Amino acid sequence: MDNLDLDFLEALAIVIRELENSTLKYIEPSTLGVTPSNRDKAITNILKEHEAITVTTGGWVVKPNGKLQLLSQEVSSLIKQKKQKEKDHLIGRIKDIGSLVLSSIAIVISIISMIISCSQS
């Protein structure tokens, strides 16, 4: 699941949260905003692969085996990691830009001092 993008993981987290908060044993995916789109099919497949639900012809049955809570923790952890990576990447880019600006200033100062020293000769 490490290769999933942040938007997808957040959508998955919303569906999992809704499933956890539901008091129903049988849930129609459309009540959770899950449609037959490819993205939502992927959400269904992940829930099935992690044995959190059983898919029936008309909806989902949440399995009372604790796998949904484990999946919820895993998805939350992945979301935090991906957000931290994005933040770290942004900080790295800001540092790179700062270094570039300082290098440019140093070059300009060197050129100006060469011009001044040549004009004094």
N, C-alpha and C positions, 0 to 999 in steps of 0.2 A: 504494500500500500504506500510505500515511500515515493513512488513515482506519480502519485495523484496530485493534481494541482490544488491550491488552497481553496479556490471557489468551490470545487467539487467536495472537498473535505468538509467545508462549512455547511454545504447543503446536506451532506450525509449526517453531520452532527445534529442538524435541525430535525431530520426525520427520526433519528435515534432518540432524541430528547422527547419528541412527540409520542413515540412508542413507549418510552419509559413512563411518561406521565399519563398515558391512557389507562383507563380502568377496564377497557374492553379486552376480551380474549381474542376476538375476531375483528380485524380492522380492514376496511376497504382502503387501499392505497390512495384513492382519489381524495379521501377526507384529509390526508396528510399533504396534499398538493403533489403527489406522485402520479405522473401521467405515463402513457406508453412511449415517451420519448427515449432516445438512446441513453441519455444521462440518467434518467430515472430507472431504466432497465439495469444500468450498471449499479445503481444503489440497491436495487432488489437482489441482484446477483451477489453483491458483497454481503448483504444480510443473510442470504441463503448459505454462502460459502462459510460464514462464521457460525452457522447453525443457530442464528438468533431467531429466525422465523421459519415457518413452513408456508409455502405458497400453495393456495388452493385455487380453484377456478375463478372464484369471485373476490378473493382477498388474501390477507395474511393472517396467520395464527402465530402469535408470539409464543415462543417456547420458554417455559419457566425454568431454564437451566442456568441462568446467570451469564450466558454468553453475550447477551445484549449489553449488560453492564461492562463486561470486559472490552467489548468492541467500542463502547462509549469512551472508556478510559484511553484506549489505544488511539482513537480518532482525536480526542482532545490533546493528547500528547503530541501527535503529529502536527496538529494545527499550531501548537505553541512552538514546536521546532521550526516549522516553515516560516512563521512570523518572525522568529528570532533570526533566521537565516536572511530574510529580506532586510531586517533592520541592520544586521551586521554588514550586508552587502552595501546598503546605502551609506553607512558610516565609512566603509572602505573607499567608496567612490568619492565621498566628500574629502577624505584625507588625500586621495590621489589628485583631486582638483586643487586642493590647497598646496600640495607640493609643486604642481605645475605652475601655479601662480607665483609662488616664491622663487622658483627657478627662472621664470620669465623676468621677474623684477631684478634678480641678480644679474642676468644677462644684460638688461637695459642699463643697470648701474655700471657694469663693466664697460659697455660701449661708450657711455657718457664720459667715464673717467679716461678712457683711451682718447676720446676726442679732445677733452680738456688738456691732457698731457701733450698731445701732438700740437695743439694750437699754442701752447706756452713755449714750445721749442723754437 
